[in-house]
Amino acid sequence: MQGGGGRLLVVVGVGLILAGLALLGKIPLFRLPGDLRVEVAGVVVYVPLATCLVLSAVLSLVSYLLR
């Protein structure tokens, strides 16, 4: 691991911290203001638009940093 090993370690560490916070409920994933939840006659439809945008941005950043 020449050159990029330190960067990979930082990215993995930050990812583990964020995953831990999400699992503990400190980061409100799937409950962001742009997420849509519609209840009609006992049927619930959930569309996580904002969550998908945030996850896409984070994964793009990680991909960019690993290149």
PyMOL Python script that loads the backbone (N, CA, C, O; Angstrom):
from pymol import cmd

cmd.read_pdbstr("""\
ATOM      1  N   MET A   1       0.840  -1.180   0.000  1.00  0.00           N
ATOM      2  CA  MET A   1       0.000   0.000   0.000  1.00  0.00           C
ATOM      3  C   MET A   1       0.882   1.240   0.000  1.00  0.00           C
ATOM      4  O   MET A   1       1.168   1.834   1.039  1.00  0.00           O
ATOM      5  N   GLN A   2       1.282   1.589  -1.153  1.00  0.00           N
ATOM      6  CA  GLN A   2       2.170   2.725  -1.264  1.00  0.00           C
ATOM      7  C   GLN A   2       1.375   3.967  -1.640  1.00  0.00           C
ATOM      8  O   GLN A   2       0.672   3.969  -2.650  1.00  0.00           O
ATOM      9  N   GLY A   3       1.475   5.012  -0.847  1.00  0.00           N
ATOM     10  CA  GLY A   3       0.858   6.286  -1.170  1.00  0.00           C
ATOM     11  C   GLY A   3      -0.562   6.462  -0.668  1.00  0.00           C
ATOM     12  O   GLY A   3      -0.849   7.468  -0.019  1.00  0.00           O
ATOM     13  N   GLY A   4      -1.455   5.536  -0.936  1.00  0.00           N
ATOM     14  CA  GLY A   4      -2.862   5.720  -0.605  1.00  0.00           C
ATOM     15  C   GLY A   4      -3.313   4.972   0.630  1.00  0.00           C
ATOM     16  O   GLY A   4      -4.500   4.997   0.955  1.00  0.00           O
ATOM     17  N   GLY A   5      -2.419   4.313   1.322  1.00  0.00           N
ATOM     18  CA  GLY A   5      -2.795   3.515   2.482  1.00  0.00           C
ATOM     19  C   GLY A   5      -3.346   4.347   3.621  1.00  0.00           C
ATOM     20  O   GLY A   5      -4.304   3.940   4.277  1.00  0.00           O
ATOM     21  N   GLY A   6      -2.758   5.503   3.867  1.00  0.00           N
ATOM     22  CA  GLY A   6      -3.238   6.368   4.940  1.00  0.00           C
ATOM     23  C   GLY A   6      -4.614   6.928   4.647  1.00  0.00           C
ATOM     24  O   GLY A   6      -5.465   7.012   5.532  1.00  0.00           O
ATOM     25  N   ARG A   7      -4.826   7.308   3.405  1.00  0.00           N
ATOM     26  CA  ARG A   7      -6.121   7.848   3.006  1.00  0.00           C
ATOM     27  C   ARG A   7      -7.206   6.786   3.136  1.00  0.00           C
ATOM     28  O   ARG A   7      -8.311   7.073   3.595  1.00  0.00           O
ATOM     29  N   LEU A   8      -6.890   5.561   2.732  1.00  0.00           N
ATOM     30  CA  LEU A   8      -7.849   4.461   2.842  1.00  0.00           C
ATOM     31  C   LEU A   8      -8.209   4.218   4.300  1.00  0.00           C
ATOM     32  O   LEU A   8      -9.377   4.001   4.621  1.00  0.00           O
ATOM     33  N   LEU A   9      -7.227   4.253   5.178  1.00  0.00           N
ATOM     34  CA  LEU A   9      -7.472   4.043   6.599  1.00  0.00           C
ATOM     35  C   LEU A   9      -8.390   5.127   7.165  1.00  0.00           C
ATOM     36  O   LEU A   9      -9.276   4.823   7.964  1.00  0.00           O
ATOM     37  N   VAL A  10      -8.196   6.369   6.769  1.00  0.00           N
ATOM     38  CA  VAL A  10      -9.047   7.470   7.238  1.00  0.00           C
ATOM     39  C   VAL A  10     -10.472   7.301   6.722  1.00  0.00           C
ATOM     40  O   VAL A  10     -11.426   7.482   7.478  1.00  0.00           O
ATOM     41  N   VAL A  11     -10.629   6.959   5.449  1.00  0.00           N
ATOM     42  CA  VAL A  11     -11.956   6.788   4.868  1.00  0.00           C
ATOM     43  C   VAL A  11     -12.696   5.643   5.551  1.00  0.00           C
ATOM     44  O   VAL A  11     -13.877   5.774   5.873  1.00  0.00           O
ATOM     45  N   VAL A  12     -12.018   4.535   5.772  1.00  0.00           N
ATOM     46  CA  VAL A  12     -12.646   3.390   6.440  1.00  0.00           C
ATOM     47  C   VAL A  12     -13.024   3.766   7.873  1.00  0.00           C
ATOM     48  O   VAL A  12     -14.102   3.400   8.340  1.00  0.00           O
ATOM     49  N   GLY A  13     -12.160   4.485   8.569  1.00  0.00           N
ATOM     50  CA  GLY A  13     -12.454   4.901   9.940  1.00  0.00           C
ATOM     51  C   GLY A  13     -13.657   5.821  10.021  1.00  0.00           C
ATOM     52  O   GLY A  13     -14.527   5.633  10.871  1.00  0.00           O
ATOM     53  N   VAL A  14     -13.714   6.808   9.149  1.00  0.00           N
ATOM     54  CA  VAL A  14     -14.859   7.722   9.133  1.00  0.00           C
ATOM     55  C   VAL A  14     -16.132   6.965   8.778  1.00  0.00           C
ATOM     56  O   VAL A  14     -17.190   7.218   9.353  1.00  0.00           O
ATOM     57  N   GLY A  15     -16.031   6.042   7.837  1.00  0.00           N
ATOM     58  CA  GLY A  15     -17.201   5.232   7.467  1.00  0.00           C
ATOM     59  C   GLY A  15     -17.712   4.399   8.630  1.00  0.00           C
ATOM     60  O   GLY A  15     -18.922   4.291   8.830  1.00  0.00           O
ATOM     61  N   LEU A  16     -16.811   3.813   9.394  1.00  0.00           N
ATOM     62  CA  LEU A  16     -17.224   3.025  10.556  1.00  0.00           C
ATOM     63  C   LEU A  16     -17.860   3.904  11.630  1.00  0.00           C
ATOM     64  O   LEU A  16     -18.832   3.496  12.265  1.00  0.00           O
ATOM     65  N   ILE A  17     -17.331   5.085  11.834  1.00  0.00           N
ATOM     66  CA  ILE A  17     -17.921   6.005  12.809  1.00  0.00           C
ATOM     67  C   ILE A  17     -19.331   6.403  12.378  1.00  0.00           C
ATOM     68  O   ILE A  17     -20.253   6.391  13.194  1.00  0.00           O
ATOM     69  N   LEU A  18     -19.505   6.754  11.109  1.00  0.00           N
ATOM     70  CA  LEU A  18     -20.829   7.139  10.612  1.00  0.00           C
ATOM     71  C   LEU A  18     -21.814   5.975  10.671  1.00  0.00           C
ATOM     72  O   LEU A  18     -22.983   6.169  11.006  1.00  0.00           O
ATOM     73  N   ALA A  19     -21.352   4.774  10.350  1.00  0.00           N
ATOM     74  CA  ALA A  19     -22.229   3.608  10.427  1.00  0.00           C
ATOM     75  C   ALA A  19     -22.655   3.352  11.874  1.00  0.00           C
ATOM     76  O   ALA A  19     -23.814   3.027  12.132  1.00  0.00           O
ATOM     77  N   GLY A  20     -21.731   3.496  12.806  1.00  0.00           N
ATOM     78  CA  GLY A  20     -22.065   3.315  14.213  1.00  0.00           C
ATOM     79  C   GLY A  20     -23.064   4.346  14.699  1.00  0.00           C
ATOM     80  O   GLY A  20     -23.997   4.008  15.427  1.00  0.00           O
ATOM     81  N   LEU A  21     -22.882   5.598  14.309  1.00  0.00           N
ATOM     82  CA  LEU A  21     -23.830   6.643  14.705  1.00  0.00           C
ATOM     83  C   LEU A  21     -25.206   6.415  14.090  1.00  0.00           C
ATOM     84  O   LEU A  21     -26.226   6.673  14.729  1.00  0.00           O
ATOM     85  N   ALA A  22     -25.234   5.936  12.858  1.00  0.00           N
ATOM     86  CA  ALA A  22     -26.515   5.663  12.206  1.00  0.00           C
ATOM     87  C   ALA A  22     -27.239   4.520  12.906  1.00  0.00           C
ATOM     88  O   ALA A  22     -28.455   4.571  13.091  1.00  0.00           O
ATOM     89  N   LEU A  23     -26.492   3.487  13.296  1.00  0.00           N
ATOM     90  CA  LEU A  23     -27.111   2.349  13.986  1.00  0.00           C
ATOM     91  C   LEU A  23     -27.612   2.734  15.375  1.00  0.00           C
ATOM     92  O   LEU A  23     -28.609   2.185  15.845  1.00  0.00           O
ATOM     93  N   LEU A  24     -26.941   3.661  16.029  1.00  0.00           N
ATOM     94  CA  LEU A  24     -27.367   4.103  17.356  1.00  0.00           C
ATOM     95  C   LEU A  24     -28.505   5.114  17.289  1.00  0.00           C
ATOM     96  O   LEU A  24     -29.080   5.469  18.318  1.00  0.00           O
ATOM     97  N   GLY A  25     -28.828   5.570  16.106  1.00  0.00           N
ATOM     98  CA  GLY A  25     -29.926   6.517  15.951  1.00  0.00           C
ATOM     99  C   GLY A  25     -29.511   7.963  16.094  1.00  0.00           C
ATOM    100  O   GLY A  25     -30.373   8.841  16.144  1.00  0.00           O
ATOM    101  N   LYS A  26     -28.224   8.241  16.160  1.00  0.00           N
ATOM    102  CA  LYS A  26     -27.750   9.618  16.296  1.00  0.00           C
ATOM    103  C   LYS A  26     -27.832  10.374  14.974  1.00  0.00           C
ATOM    104  O   LYS A  26     -27.970  11.597  14.961  1.00  0.00           O
ATOM    105  N   ILE A  27     -27.746   9.646  13.862  1.00  0.00           N
ATOM    106  CA  ILE A  27     -27.904  10.243  12.535  1.00  0.00           C
ATOM    107  C   ILE A  27     -29.255   9.761  12.005  1.00  0.00           C
ATOM    108  O   ILE A  27     -29.467   8.556  11.869  1.00  0.00           O
ATOM    109  N   PRO A  28     -30.162  10.680  11.706  1.00  0.00           N
ATOM    110  CA  PRO A  28     -31.521  10.272  11.325  1.00  0.00           C
ATOM    111  C   PRO A  28     -31.641   9.806   9.875  1.00  0.00           C
ATOM    112  O   PRO A  28     -32.389  10.396   9.095  1.00  0.00           O
ATOM    113  N   LEU A  29     -30.913   8.758   9.510  1.00  0.00           N
ATOM    114  CA  LEU A  29     -31.074   8.219   8.156  1.00  0.00           C
ATOM    115  C   LEU A  29     -32.482   7.663   8.006  1.00  0.00           C
ATOM    116  O   LEU A  29     -33.041   7.118   8.958  1.00  0.00           O
ATOM    117  N   PHE A  30     -33.042   7.794   6.849  1.00  0.00           N
ATOM    118  CA  PHE A  30     -34.394   7.352   6.516  1.00  0.00           C
ATOM    119  C   PHE A  30     -35.456   8.134   7.274  1.00  0.00           C
ATOM    120  O   PHE A  30     -36.593   7.675   7.377  1.00  0.00           O
ATOM    121  N   ARG A  31     -35.117   9.300   7.804  1.00  0.00           N
ATOM    122  CA  ARG A  31     -36.089  10.197   8.425  1.00  0.00           C
ATOM    123  C   ARG A  31     -35.717  11.642   8.120  1.00  0.00           C
ATOM    124  O   ARG A  31     -35.952  12.531   8.938  1.00  0.00           O
ATOM    125  N   LEU A  32     -35.149  11.875   6.972  1.00  0.00           N
ATOM    126  CA  LEU A  32     -34.742  13.221   6.587  1.00  0.00           C
ATOM    127  C   LEU A  32     -35.952  14.014   6.083  1.00  0.00           C
ATOM    128  O   LEU A  32     -36.947  13.419   5.671  1.00  0.00           O
ATOM    129  N   PRO A  33     -35.877  15.348   6.112  1.00  0.00           N
ATOM    130  CA  PRO A  33     -37.027  16.166   5.703  1.00  0.00           C
ATOM    131  C   PRO A  33     -37.501  15.939   4.266  1.00  0.00           C
ATOM    132  O   PRO A  33     -38.682  16.150   3.991  1.00  0.00           O
ATOM    133  N   GLY A  34     -36.659  15.530   3.363  1.00  0.00           N
ATOM    134  CA  GLY A  34     -37.072  15.319   1.976  1.00  0.00           C
ATOM    135  C   GLY A  34     -37.610  13.937   1.688  1.00  0.00           C
ATOM    136  O   GLY A  34     -37.997  13.655   0.554  1.00  0.00           O
ATOM    137  N   ASP A  35     -37.647  13.069   2.677  1.00  0.00           N
ATOM    138  CA  ASP A  35     -38.196  11.725   2.494  1.00  0.00           C
ATOM    139  C   ASP A  35     -39.722  11.784   2.518  1.00  0.00           C
ATOM    140  O   ASP A  35     -40.310  12.469   3.355  1.00  0.00           O
ATOM    141  N   LEU A  36     -40.344  11.077   1.614  1.00  0.00           N
ATOM    142  CA  LEU A  36     -41.805  11.107   1.497  1.00  0.00           C
ATOM    143  C   LEU A  36     -42.417   9.872   2.147  1.00  0.00           C
ATOM    144  O   LEU A  36     -41.951   8.750   1.949  1.00  0.00           O
ATOM    145  N   ARG A  37     -43.464  10.102   2.923  1.00  0.00           N
ATOM    146  CA  ARG A  37     -44.206   9.006   3.548  1.00  0.00           C
ATOM    147  C   ARG A  37     -45.687   9.317   3.379  1.00  0.00           C
ATOM    148  O   ARG A  37     -46.176  10.335   3.869  1.00  0.00           O
ATOM    149  N   VAL A  38     -46.395   8.435   2.682  1.00  0.00           N
ATOM    150  CA  VAL A  38     -47.809   8.645   2.399  1.00  0.00           C
ATOM    151  C   VAL A  38     -48.598   7.488   2.992  1.00  0.00           C
ATOM    152  O   VAL A  38     -48.301   6.321   2.737  1.00  0.00           O
ATOM    153  N   GLU A  39     -49.615   7.830   3.794  1.00  0.00           N
ATOM    154  CA  GLU A  39     -50.502   6.824   4.369  1.00  0.00           C
ATOM    155  C   GLU A  39     -51.910   7.059   3.836  1.00  0.00           C
ATOM    156  O   GLU A  39     -52.483   8.132   4.024  1.00  0.00           O
ATOM    157  N   VAL A  40     -52.460   6.046   3.170  1.00  0.00           N
ATOM    158  CA  VAL A  40     -53.819   6.129   2.650  1.00  0.00           C
ATOM    159  C   VAL A  40     -54.511   4.800   2.924  1.00  0.00           C
ATOM    160  O   VAL A  40     -54.060   3.752   2.464  1.00  0.00           O
ATOM    161  N   ALA A  41     -55.581   4.848   3.656  1.00  0.00           N
ATOM    162  CA  ALA A  41     -56.415   3.667   3.945  1.00  0.00           C
ATOM    163  C   ALA A  41     -55.590   2.495   4.488  1.00  0.00           C
ATOM    164  O   ALA A  41     -55.778   1.350   4.077  1.00  0.00           O
ATOM    165  N   GLY A  42     -54.689   2.791   5.402  1.00  0.00           N
ATOM    166  CA  GLY A  42     -53.914   1.727   6.035  1.00  0.00           C
ATOM    167  C   GLY A  42     -52.699   1.265   5.248  1.00  0.00           C
ATOM    168  O   GLY A  42     -51.968   0.387   5.705  1.00  0.00           O
ATOM    169  N   VAL A  43     -52.473   1.835   4.081  1.00  0.00           N
ATOM    170  CA  VAL A  43     -51.313   1.476   3.260  1.00  0.00           C
ATOM    171  C   VAL A  43     -50.280   2.584   3.379  1.00  0.00           C
ATOM    172  O   VAL A  43     -50.588   3.758   3.176  1.00  0.00           O
ATOM    173  N   VAL A  44     -49.052   2.201   3.712  1.00  0.00           N
ATOM    174  CA  VAL A  44     -47.978   3.178   3.866  1.00  0.00           C
ATOM    175  C   VAL A  44     -46.989   3.008   2.718  1.00  0.00           C
ATOM    176  O   VAL A  44     -46.483   1.913   2.475  1.00  0.00           O
ATOM    177  N   VAL A  45     -46.721   4.119   2.012  1.00  0.00           N
ATOM    178  CA  VAL A  45     -45.728   4.127   0.938  1.00  0.00           C
ATOM    179  C   VAL A  45     -44.622   5.076   1.368  1.00  0.00           C
ATOM    180  O   VAL A  45     -44.878   6.236   1.687  1.00  0.00           O
ATOM    181  N   TYR A  46     -43.395   4.581   1.374  1.00  0.00           N
ATOM    182  CA  TYR A  46     -42.269   5.373   1.827  1.00  0.00           C
ATOM    183  C   TYR A  46     -41.261   5.513   0.690  1.00  0.00           C
ATOM    184  O   TYR A  46     -40.823   4.511   0.125  1.00  0.00           O
ATOM    185  N   VAL A  47     -40.889   6.757   0.347  1.00  0.00           N
ATOM    186  CA  VAL A  47     -39.932   7.026  -0.721  1.00  0.00           C
ATOM    187  C   VAL A  47     -38.811   7.895  -0.142  1.00  0.00           C
ATOM    188  O   VAL A  47     -39.012   9.089   0.078  1.00  0.00           O
ATOM    189  N   PRO A  48     -37.633   7.310   0.108  1.00  0.00           N
ATOM    190  CA  PRO A  48     -36.530   8.046   0.751  1.00  0.00           C
ATOM    191  C   PRO A  48     -35.697   8.873  -0.235  1.00  0.00           C
ATOM    192  O   PRO A  48     -34.545   8.534  -0.504  1.00  0.00           O
ATOM    193  N   LEU A  49     -36.270   9.948  -0.770  1.00  0.00           N
ATOM    194  CA  LEU A  49     -35.574  10.763  -1.773  1.00  0.00           C
ATOM    195  C   LEU A  49     -34.329  11.440  -1.192  1.00  0.00           C
ATOM    196  O   LEU A  49     -33.240  11.321  -1.755  1.00  0.00           O
ATOM    197  N   ALA A  50     -34.484  12.141  -0.082  1.00  0.00           N
ATOM    198  CA  ALA A  50     -33.357  12.867   0.514  1.00  0.00           C
ATOM    199  C   ALA A  50     -32.274  11.905   0.983  1.00  0.00           C
ATOM    200  O   ALA A  50     -31.085  12.184   0.824  1.00  0.00           O
ATOM    201  N   THR A  51     -32.670  10.784   1.555  1.00  0.00           N
ATOM    202  CA  THR A  51     -31.696   9.804   2.021  1.00  0.00           C
ATOM    203  C   THR A  51     -30.887   9.249   0.850  1.00  0.00           C
ATOM    204  O   THR A  51     -29.678   9.054   0.973  1.00  0.00           O
ATOM    205  N   CYS A  52     -31.537   8.996  -0.274  1.00  0.00           N
ATOM    206  CA  CYS A  52     -30.823   8.500  -1.454  1.00  0.00           C
ATOM    207  C   CYS A  52     -29.823   9.533  -1.966  1.00  0.00           C
ATOM    208  O   CYS A  52     -28.718   9.174  -2.374  1.00  0.00           O
ATOM    209  N   LEU A  53     -30.194  10.798  -1.949  1.00  0.00           N
ATOM    210  CA  LEU A  53     -29.271  11.848  -2.397  1.00  0.00           C
ATOM    211  C   LEU A  53     -28.057  11.950  -1.474  1.00  0.00           C
ATOM    212  O   LEU A  53     -26.928  12.093  -1.943  1.00  0.00           O
ATOM    213  N   VAL A  54     -28.291  11.876  -0.160  1.00  0.00           N
ATOM    214  CA  VAL A  54     -27.188  11.955   0.798  1.00  0.00           C
ATOM    215  C   VAL A  54     -26.264  10.751   0.646  1.00  0.00           C
ATOM    216  O   VAL A  54     -25.044  10.911   0.613  1.00  0.00           O
ATOM    217  N   LEU A  55     -26.825   9.559   0.555  1.00  0.00           N
ATOM    218  CA  LEU A  55     -26.000   8.359   0.390  1.00  0.00           C
ATOM    219  C   LEU A  55     -25.220   8.391  -0.920  1.00  0.00           C
ATOM    220  O   LEU A  55     -24.069   7.957  -0.964  1.00  0.00           O
ATOM    221  N   SER A  56     -25.829   8.896  -1.978  1.00  0.00           N
ATOM    222  CA  SER A  56     -25.136   9.002  -3.252  1.00  0.00           C
ATOM    223  C   SER A  56     -23.951   9.950  -3.153  1.00  0.00           C
ATOM    224  O   SER A  56     -22.870   9.650  -3.661  1.00  0.00           O
ATOM    225  N   ALA A  57     -24.145  11.089  -2.505  1.00  0.00           N
ATOM    226  CA  ALA A  57     -23.054  12.052  -2.343  1.00  0.00           C
ATOM    227  C   ALA A  57     -21.920  11.471  -1.509  1.00  0.00           C
ATOM    228  O   ALA A  57     -20.750  11.652  -1.848  1.00  0.00           O
ATOM    229  N   VAL A  58     -22.248  10.778  -0.430  1.00  0.00           N
ATOM    230  CA  VAL A  58     -21.231  10.178   0.433  1.00  0.00           C
ATOM    231  C   VAL A  58     -20.460   9.094  -0.318  1.00  0.00           C
ATOM    232  O   VAL A  58     -19.231   9.048  -0.250  1.00  0.00           O
ATOM    233  N   LEU A  59     -21.166   8.230  -1.025  1.00  0.00           N
ATOM    234  CA  LEU A  59     -20.493   7.166  -1.767  1.00  0.00           C
ATOM    235  C   LEU A  59     -19.647   7.726  -2.913  1.00  0.00           C
ATOM    236  O   LEU A  59     -18.588   7.177  -3.218  1.00  0.00           O
ATOM    237  N   SER A  60     -20.096   8.804  -3.548  1.00  0.00           N
ATOM    238  CA  SER A  60     -19.282   9.446  -4.583  1.00  0.00           C
ATOM    239  C   SER A  60     -17.998  10.033  -4.001  1.00  0.00           C
ATOM    240  O   SER A  60     -16.931   9.933  -4.607  1.00  0.00           O
ATOM    241  N   LEU A  61     -18.109  10.648  -2.819  1.00  0.00           N
ATOM    242  CA  LEU A  61     -16.948  11.199  -2.151  1.00  0.00           C
ATOM    243  C   LEU A  61     -15.956  10.101  -1.770  1.00  0.00           C
ATOM    244  O   LEU A  61     -14.749  10.258  -1.956  1.00  0.00           O
ATOM    245  N   VAL A  62     -16.459   9.003  -1.242  1.00  0.00           N
ATOM    246  CA  VAL A  62     -15.592   7.882  -0.877  1.00  0.00           C
ATOM    247  C   VAL A  62     -14.911   7.324  -2.119  1.00  0.00           C
ATOM    248  O   VAL A  62     -13.716   7.029  -2.096  1.00  0.00           O
ATOM    249  N   SER A  63     -15.668   7.181  -3.202  1.00  0.00           N
ATOM    250  CA  SER A  63     -15.090   6.679  -4.459  1.00  0.00           C
ATOM    251  C   SER A  63     -14.013   7.610  -4.976  1.00  0.00           C
ATOM    252  O   SER A  63     -12.978   7.149  -5.456  1.00  0.00           O
ATOM    253  N   TYR A  64     -14.238   8.913  -4.887  1.00  0.00           N
ATOM    254  CA  TYR A  64     -13.261   9.888  -5.328  1.00  0.00           C
ATOM    255  C   TYR A  64     -11.992   9.811  -4.476  1.00  0.00           C
ATOM    256  O   TYR A  64     -10.881   9.876  -5.002  1.00  0.00           O
ATOM    257  N   LEU A  65     -12.163   9.673  -3.154  1.00  0.00           N
ATOM    258  CA  LEU A  65     -11.008   9.616  -2.268  1.00  0.00           C
ATOM    259  C   LEU A  65     -10.191   8.335  -2.440  1.00  0.00           C
ATOM    260  O   LEU A  65      -8.980   8.340  -2.218  1.00  0.00           O
ATOM    261  N   LEU A  66     -10.834   7.254  -2.828  1.00  0.00           N
ATOM    262  CA  LEU A  66     -10.113   5.983  -2.999  1.00  0.00           C
ATOM    263  C   LEU A  66      -9.393   5.899  -4.338  1.00  0.00           C
ATOM    264  O   LEU A  66      -8.528   5.039  -4.509  1.00  0.00           O
ATOM    265  N   ARG A  67      -9.724   6.769  -5.295  1.00  0.00           N
ATOM    266  CA  ARG A  67      -9.057   6.756  -6.592  1.00  0.00           C
ATOM    267  C   ARG A  67      -7.662   7.290  -6.494  1.00  0.00           C
ATOM    268  O   ARG A  67      -6.953   7.351  -7.498  1.00  0.00           O
TER     269      ARG A  67
END
""", "prot")
cmd.dss("prot")
cmd.show_as("cartoon", "prot")
cmd.util.cbc("prot")
cmd.orient("prot")
